[in-house]
Amino acid sequence: MGCATSSPVGDTDVGGAPPANARAPGAARTQAAKPTAAKASGGGEGAAKAKAKAKPVYDTPSTASYSAKPGAGRNAYFALLARDEDAVAVNLDVHHESRSRVMPAVSPADDSCVVGRSGEAGGGGADVYASENGADDGGGKPSATARLLSLDGVAMTLRYVVLVGGATEADRPSVAALVNRVFERVNEKFNNWNKASEITRLCAAPANKSVELSEDLVDLFDLVDEVYELSDGRFDPTLAPVASVWRTYLAKHGRPPVAAEVSHLRFAVGWKEKLARTTKKGGKTDAAAAIPVAARRNGNTGVDLGGIAKGHAVDLLVAALTAAGWSDVYVDWGADIRAAGTHPSGRPWRTAVMGPPQLGRLFALWARDRLAEALTADDAAYLLDVAAPSAALSVGVGVRGVAVATSGDYAQIQKFGYHHVINREAMAPMKAAANSVGSVSIVATSCAIADGLATAAMTYPSAAAAAEWLDGLMARRPELVLGYAILPRGAEAPAATALFTPVSDDLAVAGRGVGGAPPAVASAELSPAVASALDAASDSASGGGADMAAIRSVTASPPRSLSVLILDDGTGGGRTAVLLDTLASAALEPIPMVSMLLPAGHGGYAWAKTAVNEEASVALLTAADADLATRTGAPGGLIDAADGGNARLWARLARLSTLRVTVVSATQLPPSGLSPPAAAVLLTATVDTVTPASMDAPLLLRVGPVLTSLAPAAARAAKAGGAGGAAAVAASSLSSTAATLRSVLRSATSAVTLVTTTAMGGEPHALTATSVRVPAGASSLVVFNVSRDSTFGAALGDAGSLVGVAPLRTRHAPLAATFAASAAVTPAAAAAHFVMPAEQLAAAGATAPAGDSVEAEVAKATLPPLLRDAASVVATVVVVMPAGDHVVVVAQAGRAVVPDGPPDREGHLVWLARQYQSVSVSLVE
């Protein structure tokens, strides 16, 4: 398949010496600078210089795998590999199709050969294509008679390219036949989608029934063993049923499965435990021969070899070609690549690692089933010579070739951003998000190993964590793992070893998220008017222009319960009591947990920063304890700091409902851009014991500056069908501690708030939340919790995404009930109750793009819907912290949106004893 162009390079010689920041294998890795935002209206002198720079040359790109789909009269596999004039007919009913052509190894004068385009130099007619050279590209002088045979086609829905140096048209039948035999062998043995394949038969056999294994499958299972060990179990083909359940629920039900719908599969997962491999005696020709067999230990266990079989097939193809006498070969199947020898021009075989597409564009294309357009030649991030580095020769890397495999979150994206890589601990797919790892490329001496390790690396939460693991592998197995490139999203810097040459000096990868702008959208993807309006409408990333008084008017007025945080000095001799806002969140399963947010200036802030493994108590104040809160002032003040304390104080606190907790994590929130900065520490803690109050009494409530209490309404009020949590938990399933905790928390009054967001696919969602907390002293910080398996939790983006937060009034009780039962904002609800993103953009000075444009979808997927008749804040998510059966979300408010007209005098809607009630606004007047 010839060469392709990519984005302009800087002063880097793409085929010669490595860049100045390169290193030898084993040395410290390099980190490229993050790109800066490029406005659509930009250009100028920098753009003119970029156009004048040379374009890099490579054979095929390395990306996450795309399946070939027929459509619109062409192969919609991938824009780089499927030009209209180079289309390959795809028949999914056959194993594969192929075609070939012979190309002279001579470059056109402008060195800008494009895949599939007929060359004008070197002669050759319709079947002769131009190839690139490397005359001054680090490879020596090309031969005028050197030939390059190219075969490409589709095997098992994946596009392949086979380049054979020195071959001629006369060799085409034999080379094609060899390729066909390898693919037929792979299809018969390893293809999970082939109902007659060996792996399918094994997975269909009854549990504990032994099935004989072929030598081919034994060899692949041995490779799986190796990758499983190298990855500490992160690569596990028995996660197949988990992936299947998630695909089904996302596609058919539009939501993730709840825990009960997937938890039983934990007993089916485990490569070493659930697939028993032994031998039996009794061969057809030798009764004493040991025959390898395997059996599934659980009826739900499945084995999906897709994460390694493709790389193994590439290894088999290269091995077959070299065994047939071809020393210079390059094989790309589904963007897994292995090469041996050199390009006929004398230069090394070369690939370009593509940067992951920007999320806004990716989801806009996903919504239109146009993922084939997600990448272009301008998305090239690194060039890689697919050849053994000289330093590796001393540790056993021979001339049999080097491989590179890439795993990414973009090729198999699903609803809400979930993709094909499964996190074993969470029993859930990983999610493409503003700060996730976008792609990982691994260079190894085995394409199968590279394939599996790239998948495993995608399960790490950050590029830094993945790089630390891969650095360890390179140190332990230098003969196997040669290098890597990790491209994260968001503000984290890419990490790459010296084998990878950046395409541009600052690695300005087209389409990647840009720090400081809403990560869901890159300004360069939008017209100048829309980009400017979006900046104005979502001005929360930096806090620029934020009106703290307006934010405080929205966040500080809803009612909140009060409690006391009791800290031990560690010696048993002294205690400190600090006034605290109500807990930020609470979870009942799998173990009781709570979280607390302590802002800078809080009496417990210094303790919180180093509180991991520390014990503390939380006592819920009642109406009879209003004097303690009055005496202390704002939450965060000390109630009693004297050693030994006040005996009467401790006796009073001992009569209250009290939680004894152990802190398990302390997360320092990044300082905000607001003035003053809203620094804070988020604590999560397990609940060890719960002691109910000695007598029932209404809990103390702060409404603005006023202290009051609210007893449960005598009459039955409208219920919220699950508000205050996700699905109701049956009492019989709870531990005694969790059941007591639930009983205690039901006596606390919680303000009812509507939280909104727009999923990356463009769908608006809303959540009735009784967990929203705004800590005193940090009115710009909003904390709430979301069930792990809720639809809203799936729709919510990671750090960097935007949410709308609106405290509800009494009139909103029916709306609260609606979004307690369902998170989807229907068109009717949107028209009646919400200011949608397009209207927000128009109010900010621009009309959102209309029609079926990608730009329109990108803009709409950035801003959250806002309630039309209630004050709201727009906030940027800064932390998403797992805590039991939910996640704690902390967001930084950047602007307030207050409807025109007189102040809202209607009472605040609250939730108490599983009822909606109202707290009169006159309390704070």
SEBAKOL-279747 format. One record per residue (C-alpha): x, y, z. Coordinates in steps of 0.02 Angstrom, whole numbers, plus 50000, padded with zeros to 5 digits. Each point is the difference from the previous one (the first is absolute). Layout:
// SEBAKOL-279747
XYZ/...
END
This chain:
// SEBAKOL-279747
500005000050000/501145015149965/500375014150115/498915013450080/500205018050048/499755007050174/500115016650089/501495011249965/501584996550095/501145012550082/501874999049982/500034981550043/500834988649874/498694986449995/501134987049924/501675004250075/500665003050176/498765000250145/499485016650076/501065008350134/498864993950138/500094981849944/500764986650109/500694982649987/498864985950059/500024999350189/500415018450025/498755012550068/498525002549885/499605016649919/498445010350026/499405011149861/499285017150034/498125001249991/499265008749849/499305017350015/498285004749940/499905004549817/498525011249962/499094997149839/500345017649947/501874997450023/501284998349863/501235014049969/501864997849987/500044983650099/498764992049883/500975005749847/501604992450070/499104983850040/499414998549821/501775001949938/500684985950107/500284982649933/498724986350022/500544983850086/499944983549908/499404983450069/499304983649937/498364998150097/499365008150160/499924991650171/498305002650079/498694991150102/499144987049891/498515004649892/498844987249923/499655001549815/498185003849965/499175001249831/499085016149967/499765014349879/500824990049862/501694999150085/500934991750140/499685010750153/501464992650094/501075015050032/500275016049904/501874997649984/499854982749928/498425001249898/500035013749869/498585000049877/501204995849860/500764986050103/498434991450064/500004981650042/498374990449979/499534992350167/499034983950012/499764995750181/499394982549954/501734994449948/501604999450099/500905013249900/500345007349831/501645006049933/500795008649852/501775004649957/501055012149905/501855002449968/500825016750039/501745006049953/500995005950151/500275017449929/499255015650076/499105013749906/500975016349999/498945008350136/500174985250120/498125001050034/499364983149945/498224996850053/499264982950038/499194992349847/500355014249880/500754995549832/501785006149976/500645009349850/501844995950019/500844983649961/498754993949870/498964984850031/498255003549935/498414997350099/500694986250113/501605008950046/499965012050148/501305012450060/500914996450162/500975011650112/501874999450018/501235004050135/501495006049898/500395013650126/498894992150131/501254989450094/499924984549891/501305001049862/499825001949813/498494991049924/500134988049856/499165005249838/499434982149975/499424996450178/498204994350003/498674999950136/498514988249990/498485006250093/498494989550046/498545007150096/498254994550043/498844995650141/500164984950114/498674996650131/499385018149979/501745007450032/501035008349863/501724992849965/501515006249903/501464988649953/501555007849922/501364988549932/501655007449946/500804992949842/498424991149943/499315001649825/498324997249917/500544982149965/500084997150189/498255006450030/499084983149996/501204991350120/500065014550123/498105002049995/499764981450028/501165000350150/499055014850075/498344991349969/500584984150087/500525009550157/498355009450009/499014983949975/500994992150141/499675014850115/498155000049957/499834981450034/500925000750167/499855016950085/498515009549929/498665002250135/498775005949866/500184984049901/498714987950069/501034985349940/501705005750066/500964990250131/499875013850131/498115001249972/499814981350025/500985001050162/498905014150065/498424990549951/500494984050089/499134996150166/500875005750158/501384988350059/499984990249836/501764998149932/500275004949819/501554995049901/501105014549946/500965001649838/501835004650001/499545017049930/498815004050143/501244993450129/501315011749931/498825014950011/499454995250177/501844999650049/500165017949936/498465004950100/500824992450154/501515011149973/499025016049974/498884995950148/501534998450112/500875015449928/498425010550026/499614993650176/498344993649935/499455016149916/499954990649835/498724986150024/499034992449854/498714992650121/499285017550023/499034996549839/498304997450086/500185016650091/500285009049836/498514991049924/498815005050140/500545018249992/499825000549810/498254992850014/499385012250132/500755015349917/499334995349828/498294993150046/499565009150161/500985016249981/500754998250174/501404990850087/499574984050093/499725001850187/501154990650118/498794985450022/499964997349812/501884997449985/500634995150173/499684981449971/501305000249862/501395002250129/499874981250022/500284997649813/501555011049982/501794994450026/501194993849867/500974988850118/498534994650106/498554998049879/500864991849851/500794983750057/501374993849882/500684982650021/500454984949892/499234983149973/500684984049926/499354991249848/500555006449831/499344991849841/501744994249950/500814999250171/498944994450148/501305006550122/500115017349922/499505014950108/498615009949917/499735017950060/498225003650058/499085014550080/498365001850094/498995014950060/499714999450188/498445010949992/498574999449877/500105018949975/501865000249964/500445006149827/501675002249913/500205014649879/501684999549912/499725016349906/501275009450106/501444988849946/499514988949853/500175014249875/501795003350052/500364981449999/499324998849823/501195013849945/501444990150078/499444984649903/499915009649838/501755007150019/500674982950051/499204991849848/500665013349880/501784999450067/499974981050000/499525000949816/501605009849967/499395018150006/501165009550116/499235017449980/498174999550051/498765011650084/498304993750063/498585010850068/498384991650051/498745010850089/501415012450037/501054987050093/501685000549910/501564989449986/501465001949881/501604990949958/501475006649901/499845016949916/499005009149870/500674996749823/500535018349990/501254996750139/499125009450138/499194991150148/498194994949994/499035013950083/498315003150081/499165015450072/499154998850170/498385009749988/499425011250141/498284996050073/498595010949931/499355014150107/498504994250101/498745012649939/500324995649819/500104981450039/498284999450079/499225011149869/500584987649868/499494985150107/498235007050013/499945000349809/500824983049975/501455008749913/501484994250104/500944996349840/500295018849989/500715001450176/501835000149947/500885008549857/501805000749943/500225015950102/499744990250161/501734991949990/500875002350168/501604989749989/501024991549865/500734983050040/501284990049903/499424981950014/501754993350021/501034993450144/500945014150088/501874997450001/500054999350190/498764985549997/501114988949893/501114996350149/498534992750098/499454987649869/498925009449875/500434992149833/499515003549822/498324991250011/499135016550023/499245012550120/498155003450031/498905014350058/498214999050059/498855014150052/498484999450112/498855015150010/498355005550072/499295006949838/499784985749875/498714990250099/499155014050094/498284996750072/498625010150083/500585012150136/501824997449949/500244982050057/501154990049888/500654982449975/501364999250135/499334992350161/500595004650175/500024983750097/499865008050172/498475010349952/499254986349891/499625013849876/500705007249839/501195014750006/499285016849951/500695012949880/500015015950102/500815017150007/501504993650099/500114981749951/501364990949901/499545001849816/501194987449922/501524989350037/501254993349872/501224986350049/501574994849905/500524982050032/500834985349916/498314991249993/498455008249928/498904988850109/500905006150157/499915018049941/498144998049964/499604993150173/501105012350095/499245014949908/498274994250055/500604997750180/500795017350003/498335007849954/499294994450169/501135012250095/499185016250059/501385011349935/501455000649879/501215001650145/499374984050081/500064990449836/501755006549962/500634994850172/499394982349970/500744999349824/501675006950059/500064985550123/499634987549861/501375007349890/501244998450142/499524982050038/499744993949822/501095010849886/500054986149869/498105000349986/499335017750033/500955013249902/499005016050019/498325008650016/499025015849964/498545005250110/498825013849944/498855006150139/498575012149988/499885016150100/501465008950080/501144985150033/501564999449892/500284985749876/501344987550044/501094991649867/501674991249989/501365004949878/499424988349862/498565012149966/500375016249908/498715013850028/499225006249839/500075017950066/501115008450128/498615002650127/499034984349953/498505010649954/498934985049961/498475005349902/498384997150090/500654996950176/499315008650154/500785016550049/500305004950180/499085015750053/498574997849877/498464989150024/500764982849963/498454994749904/500435011849859/501535006849913/499825017949939/500784995649833/498504988949961/498785014450010/499745015849903/500735015550085/498275006550047/499454983750082/501684997550086/499925017550074/498204997650057/500414983150075/501425007750100/498795013050067/498624987650036/501124987550091/501205011750087/500334988650146/501664991749963/501025015050057/498715009550100/500305015349896/498645012850025/499114989350129/498835010050113/500274992450173/498545009650073/498834992749869/500704982550025/499815001550189/498195005849982/499614983549913/501054987750099/499925006850178/498125001550023/499384981849995/499764991750171/501384989050069/500144989250157/501445002350122/501114987850091/501584999450104/501634992149946/500914992950152/501874997549978/501094989850118/501785005550031/500624982149978/500484997650183/498274997950071/500255015150111/499315014349897/498595003349880/499495014449889/498235003849941/499745009649838/498345005949928/499694991349834/498755000949860/499044984149968/500974985649921/500335002449815/499394982449960/499604983250075/500004982349928/499224984450074/500784986749889/501134990749976/500595007450166/499345015550090/501005015349947/499865018950017/500925014849928/500365017450067/500625015949916/501065011450108/500495016649920/501545010250044/499665009650160/498974986050075/500564994650173/500314982449936/500865004849837/501804997450061/499524983250076/499094994749842/501525002149887/500904985650088/498494990750070/500164983449905/499794985550124/499485012450136/498434996950102/498695013150042/498175001750050/498575009849924/498545004950112/498375006949926/499395015350094/498185001650053/498925015350027/500474999350185/501825003249952/499745016649911/501035008850135/501554990149947/499845005849821/499615017950053/501505000550114/501144993349865/499415010549855/500244993749823/500384981649968/501844996650020/500155008850167/500644990950154/498734995650134/501264994750131/501874998349973/500614998250180/500904984150048/498814989050095/498585010449935/498435005550086/499214985050084/498255006749977/500335003149814/500594982249971/498524993450098/498815009949889/500844993949841/499964982050062/498085000550000/499945004549814/499944988349851/501854996849969/501004991749863/501734993150038/501025000749839/501734995849932/500685011049860/500544990049847/500425014049878/500395018750004/499955009249834/500665017749990/498915009749879/500935011149876/499865018450047/498705009349900/500265015549895/498755009350107/500455012850130/500244994650135/500584982749939/498844986150057/501284987050053/499284984950092/500314981950048/498754986349958/500024985650124/499224982949977/499824988950152/499294983250047/498665000050134/500564988150137/498565002150123/498395010150011/499265005050169/498215006649990/499465014950105/499394996150176/498365008849960/499125005849842/500115018449959/499975010249838/501725003449933/500745017549996/499825009049834/500895015549933/499035010449873/501125014349947/500515008450164/498534992750098/500004984250108/498394990250008/499334982349994/498704991049899/498954985450058/499344987349875/498325005349930/498534991750080/499114997849834/500734989149866/500885010949871/500434996249820/501344986749992/501455000449882/500044982149940/501794997550050/500635017750033/501435000750120/500804984749924/499864988149855/498994984150016/499344996550174/501024987150092/499054986150084/500255000650187/500414981650006/501515002649888/500815013150112/501234997250139/499445005650173/501175015049990/499325005149830/498194997950056/500315010950153/500895013049894/498535000749880/498805002450145/501045014150074/500235009249836/498144999649963/499755012050144/501105013049916/499235013749892/500735001349825/499735013849873/499364993449833/501045005349851/499934996749814/501694995949922/500105000149810/501284994949871/500144996149815/500734983149955/501364999649869/498764993049875/498995016050019/498594993050109/499455011450145/499794992150171/499385005950170/500114992750176/498955003850153/501335000450135/499815001250188/501874998050022/500555017249938/501075009050129/500855017049995/501255001450144/499925016150101/501495010849958/500124993149823/498395005149913/500734996349829/500274981550037/498554988349968/500054981950058/498774986449954/499994981249981/499364989249858/499644981550000/501344990349905/498744990749895/498775014249966/499655007149828/500475017450059/501654993550067/500354992249830/499555016149909/501075010950114/501735003749933/501614999250099/500985014750068/499825014649882/498194997149952/498645012850039/498474998050110/498535011250043/499465000850183/498305007450048/499304999750179/498144996149982/498495009250070/498354992950060/499215001749828/501304988249929/499424984650098/499204991849845/501585003549899/501064992750140/498954984249999/500214998549811/501905000650004/500114988850151/499234986349894/500865003549833/501525010249951/499575002949817/499425017649955/498654996849870/499645012649862/498385004650088/500895003050166/501365009849911/498745011649919/499015002750160/501345001650132/501765002449933/501115012549912/500914988549881/501815002349938/499505007749833/499005013550089/501425003150122/501225002449856/498805012049916/499855010150161/501895000750010/500125007749828/499964986249872/498784987849927/500514981950014/500334992349830/498454992649925/499694984249902/500964983849995/501715007550030/501334993050115/500275017650066/498195000950058/500154983750097/501655005250079/499265016350062/498424991950066/500974986450092/500985012850102/498745010350099/498744992750124/498145004149990/499455012650132/498325001850088/499025014249923/499135006050159/501334997350133/501705007250042/501444988549952/501884999350001/501064992749860/501454990350074/501514990449937/500284982650072/501714999550084/499974983350093/499054983749977/500394988850148/499364981950017/499204996850170/499104983450021/498454998449893/500135017849936/501245013249944/500265016850084/500065014449877/500765016850043/499695014449881/500645017849996/498645013049965/500545012849871/498435010249969/498235002450062/498485000749887/498555009150085/498335002449908/499405017649973/498695006950119/499795002150188/500904988450123/499254982650017/499015000050164/499324982449991/500544987650132/501484988449976/499574982049956/500774987750123/499984981250028/499674993550175/499454982750057/499704995149819/498835014649970/500085016549907/499765014850114/500245018849989/501085011750101/499285017649999/501095013249921/499415012250135/501224991850119/501445008749915/499185016949969/
END
